[in-house]
Amino acid sequence: MTAIRLLLVDDDPLVRAGLSFMLGGAEDVEIVGEAADGDQVAELVDRTRPDVVLMDIRMPGVDGLTATERLRGRPDAPQVVVLTTFHADEQVLRALRAGAAGFVLKDTPPAEILDAVRRVAAGDPVLSPAVTRRLMEHAAGGSADTRRTRARQRLDTLNDREREVAVAVGRGLANAAIAAELFMSVATVKTHVSRILAKLGLGNRVQIALLTYDAGLLDAYDAYEENDEGGH
């Protein structure tokens, strides 16, 4: 079994020590480095080659948002999970748009943080559709109409099947569930997801979900679910 190589980034040494103690004890996780500021991340990534970076958002020097944007802009960048104290925070949303694969709260139980690291290392985002919607609503503001128009223009580059898969990803469905719903194999779903990422220039499934939400493609499903719940 190949261990997940994990880099910890947090300005609080006690937090880093706690995370190292909690996560380093797992047989499938290896702590390959620690950083106290975002400006140390690039050099440490080059030196330690982590699979996942657990990144605090708020740091006094280079913050986690800037560090995430810089990191995810590099070829073969590791996955990033951001650490935060808030569920709905504009900085979290910006980190997700920059390519972070999800976020965990600092008071999350150790087992759930470990699960998040494992999931992200396996290519699964750590973000539920409900949390995505809360974040989107929190940061909607006056630019929502412009964002929707731009998102729809980008999604227009997809063919019909890719668009169906993108919406399913936005709804939070796993590959197996998408395959069952759209009557295709899991391998075909994975191929479609890879093509969507390539066509849209996105880094992960979270960004697909955010784009489909921006475009308003999840609104119909939200309305259907509300009506369905009301009818029971």
C-alpha positions as semicolon CSV with decimal commas, in nm:
position;residue;x (nm);y (nm);z (nm)
1;M;0,000;0,000;0,000
2;T;0,138;0,339;-0,103
3;A;0,095;0,600;0,168
4;I;-0,073;0,933;0,094
5;R;0,192;1,203;0,111
6;L;0,049;1,495;0,310
7;L;0,181;1,850;0,359
8;L;0,041;2,053;0,653
9;V;0,018;2,433;0,623
10;D;-0,096;2,636;0,925
11;D;0,056;2,931;1,108
12;D;-0,038;2,787;1,451
13;P;0,226;2,536;1,568
14;L;-0,024;2,374;1,805
15;V;-0,267;2,313;1,521
16;R;0,010;2,163;1,308
17;A;0,122;1,943;1,596
18;G;-0,234;1,825;1,654
19;L;-0,293;1,748;1,288
20;S;0,040;1,571;1,261
21;F;-0,042;1,359;1,566
22;M;-0,395;1,279;1,445
23;L;-0,317;1,209;1,081
24;G;0,038;1,080;1,099
25;G;-0,076;0,782;1,302
26;A;-0,274;0,640;1,010
27;E;-0,097;0,360;0,824
28;D;-0,188;0,506;0,485
29;V;-0,078;0,866;0,554
30;E;0,276;1,006;0,565
31;I;0,335;1,363;0,683
32;V;0,608;1,480;0,447
33;G;0,637;1,838;0,565
34;E;0,493;2,134;0,755
35;A;0,474;2,503;0,670
36;A;0,381;2,804;0,883
37;D;0,307;3,040;0,594
38;G;0,187;3,025;0,236
39;D;0,516;3,156;0,099
40;Q;0,686;2,833;0,208
41;V;0,446;2,608;0,017
42;A;0,598;2,612;-0,332
43;E;0,946;2,521;-0,212
44;L;0,813;2,245;0,015
45;V;0,597;2,101;-0,262
46;D;0,899;2,087;-0,492
47;R;1,103;1,915;-0,223
48;T;0,849;1,675;-0,071
49;R;0,610;1,601;-0,363
50;P;0,290;1,568;-0,155
51;D;-0,030;1,414;-0,290
52;V;-0,246;1,641;-0,073
53;V;-0,192;1,977;0,095
54;L;-0,403;2,060;0,402
55;M;-0,406;2,440;0,384
56;D;-0,516;2,695;0,642
57;I;-0,687;2,991;0,476
58;R;-0,597;3,264;0,723
59;M;-0,223;3,318;0,774
60;P;-0,042;3,645;0,851
61;G;0,201;3,636;0,556
62;V;0,091;3,473;0,229
63;D;-0,257;3,343;0,303
64;G;-0,390;3,004;0,203
65;L;-0,603;3,146;-0,076
66;T;-0,306;3,301;-0,255
67;A;-0,097;2,990;-0,192
68;T;-0,375;2,769;-0,334
69;E;-0,409;2,984;-0,647
70;R;-0,034;2,972;-0,705
71;L;-0,014;2,600;-0,637
72;R;-0,309;2,490;-0,851
73;G;-0,175;2,692;-1,142
74;R;0,128;2,465;-1,162
75;P;0,146;2,147;-1,371
76;D;0,101;1,826;-1,169
77;A;-0,014;2,025;-0,866
78;P;-0,115;1,830;-0,555
79;Q;-0,475;1,835;-0,439
80;V;-0,559;2,102;-0,182
81;V;-0,804;2,081;0,108
82;V;-0,856;2,414;0,283
83;L;-0,896;2,449;0,659
84;T;-1,144;2,706;0,782
85;T;-1,351;2,807;1,083
86;F;-1,659;2,900;0,877
87;H;-1,907;2,701;0,664
88;A;-2,000;2,991;0,434
89;D;-1,706;3,214;0,367
90;E;-1,614;3,407;0,052
91;Q;-1,251;3,304;0,090
92;V;-1,353;2,937;0,093
93;L;-1,550;2,991;-0,226
94;R;-1,254;3,164;-0,390
95;A;-1,026;2,878;-0,286
96;L;-1,266;2,627;-0,443
97;R;-1,280;2,831;-0,762
98;A;-0,900;2,837;-0,763
99;G;-0,897;2,458;-0,765
100;A;-0,912;2,340;-0,403
101;A;-1,079;1,998;-0,386
102;G;-1,286;2,087;-0,080
103;F;-1,268;2,214;0,273
104;V;-1,289;2,094;0,630
105;L;-1,369;2,290;0,942
106;K;-1,099;2,316;1,206
107;D;-1,329;2,162;1,466
108;T;-1,402;1,861;1,245
109;P;-1,345;1,528;1,427
110;P;-1,005;1,371;1,345
111;A;-1,162;1,069;1,174
112;E;-1,351;1,295;0,933
113;I;-1,040;1,500;0,849
114;L;-0,858;1,174;0,777
115;D;-1,148;1,060;0,559
116;A;-1,136;1,391;0,372
117;V;-0,765;1,349;0,299
118;R;-0,824;0,994;0,173
119;R;-1,116;1,096;-0,046
120;V;-0,931;1,386;-0,205
121;A;-0,626;1,168;-0,267
122;A;-0,860;0,925;-0,446
123;G;-0,999;1,204;-0,664
124;D;-1,328;1,266;-0,482
125;P;-1,416;1,622;-0,375
126;V;-1,493;1,694;-0,010
127;L;-1,796;1,911;-0,065
128;S;-2,166;1,834;-0,061
129;P;-2,408;1,999;-0,306
130;A;-2,587;2,162;-0,010
131;V;-2,265;2,325;0,108
132;T;-2,189;2,436;-0,249
133;R;-2,528;2,608;-0,267
134;R;-2,476;2,783;0,068
135;L;-2,139;2,913;-0,045
136;M;-2,277;3,027;-0,378
137;E;-2,568;3,207;-0,214
138;H;-2,336;3,368;0,039
139;A;-2,119;3,517;-0,234
140;A;-2,380;3,575;-0,504
141;G;-2,412;3,952;-0,471
142;G;-2,472;4,176;-0,768
143;S;-2,247;3,981;-1,006
144;A;-2,476;3,676;-1,017
145;D;-2,629;3,759;-1,356
146;T;-2,290;3,818;-1,517
147;R;-2,154;3,500;-1,364
148;R;-2,452;3,300;-1,494
149;T;-2,409;3,432;-1,849
150;R;-2,038;3,351;-1,852
151;A;-2,095;3,006;-1,703
152;R;-2,356;2,921;-1,967
153;Q;-2,125;3,035;-2,244
154;R;-1,854;2,802;-2,116
155;L;-2,093;2,509;-2,080
156;D;-2,218;2,563;-2,435
157;T;-1,886;2,414;-2,550
158;L;-1,998;2,074;-2,417
159;N;-2,204;1,827;-2,615
160;D;-2,540;1,709;-2,479
161;R;-2,404;1,399;-2,306
162;E;-2,119;1,588;-2,143
163;R;-2,367;1,848;-2,025
164;E;-2,583;1,577;-1,863
165;V;-2,279;1,438;-1,684
166;A;-2,173;1,788;-1,572
167;V;-2,516;1,850;-1,418
168;A;-2,503;1,512;-1,244
169;V;-2,162;1,602;-1,101
170;G;-2,310;1,933;-0,985
171;R;-2,585;1,742;-0,806
172;G;-2,317;1,560;-0,608
173;L;-2,361;1,218;-0,769
174;A;-2,072;0,973;-0,763
175;N;-1,960;0,805;-1,086
176;A;-2,154;0,484;-1,014
177;A;-2,477;0,678;-0,953
178;I;-2,425;0,883;-1,270
179;A;-2,367;0,563;-1,467
180;A;-2,689;0,409;-1,337
181;E;-2,897;0,721;-1,399
182;L;-2,766;0,790;-1,749
183;F;-2,738;0,423;-1,856
184;M;-2,366;0,414;-1,923
185;S;-2,066;0,238;-1,775
186;V;-1,861;0,387;-1,493
187;A;-1,561;0,394;-1,728
188;T;-1,762;0,602;-1,976
189;V;-1,863;0,843;-1,702
190;K;-1,497;0,885;-1,606
191;T;-1,412;0,954;-1,969
192;H;-1,684;1,219;-1,993
193;V;-1,566;1,384;-1,670
194;S;-1,209;1,395;-1,799
195;R;-1,327;1,552;-2,126
196;I;-1,537;1,810;-1,939
197;L;-1,239;1,908;-1,725
198;A;-1,019;1,939;-2,033
199;K;-1,271;2,135;-2,244
200;L;-1,351;2,380;-1,965
201;G;-0,997;2,411;-1,832
202;L;-1,102;2,300;-1,483
203;G;-0,900;2,120;-1,220
204;N;-1,151;1,898;-1,044
205;R;-1,516;1,798;-0,995
206;V;-1,580;2,075;-0,742
207;Q;-1,517;2,332;-1,014
208;I;-1,761;2,150;-1,245
209;A;-2,022;2,166;-0,968
210;L;-1,964;2,537;-0,911
211;L;-1,989;2,611;-1,283
212;T;-2,319;2,422;-1,323
213;Y;-2,455;2,609;-1,023
214;D;-2,337;2,941;-1,165
215;A;-2,517;2,858;-1,491
216;G;-2,842;2,786;-1,309
217;L;-2,852;2,425;-1,429
218;L;-2,925;2,290;-1,081
219;D;-3,227;2,515;-1,025
220;A;-3,469;2,273;-1,191
221;Y;-3,349;1,986;-0,974
222;D;-3,377;2,198;-0,659
223;A;-3,737;2,287;-0,747
224;Y;-3,819;1,924;-0,826
225;E;-3,677;1,803;-0,494
226;E;-3,871;2,066;-0,301
227;N;-4,197;1,970;-0,476
228;D;-4,126;1,602;-0,429
229;E;-4,066;1,648;-0,056
230;G;-4,383;1,854;-0,028
231;G;-4,586;1,578;-0,186
232;H;-4,492;1,320;0,076
